[in-house]
Amino acid sequence: MTKERENIQKFMTSLREMHKVMDQVFRAIAVDMGHTPLQLFVLRQIAQAPEQSLKDLAEELKVSNSTMSGVVERLVQANLIKRERSTKDRRVLVMELTEEGQTTSNDFRQRFFAKLEGIKRLPEEDMQRLLALHQNIIARIKRDQATTTEER
């Protein structure tokens, strides 16, 4: 294996490990709070962009409409979100957090960042370099993907 391929393999292994660790943190918090990770993702998504339709939420979180429908129904039953008619299109139902949903979303956010406290101790220049490298890698992969797709 060439040095370049070996480095790519190490990079991919590192990304998988990072994803696994973050997923474990996320799942542990969700279980502790009595929710599923997807339910917390939905709450976070609605908190960031209120008045989303079920279809919008499903697309954003990359799940089917039927999966999202079940999640939304459980969150409505738990009084964490409410469905209301859109002010833009009365035919569309949009989701909004209830006060309890906002509290749960905020609680999750605080717990999540508390678990990642160690990241704050990275020097600022290291963090900025890491973020820049990630963006560079993403751009290169997308560019290579577009080139490969065009060649087909």
Disulfide bonds with the S-S distance in Angstrom:
none
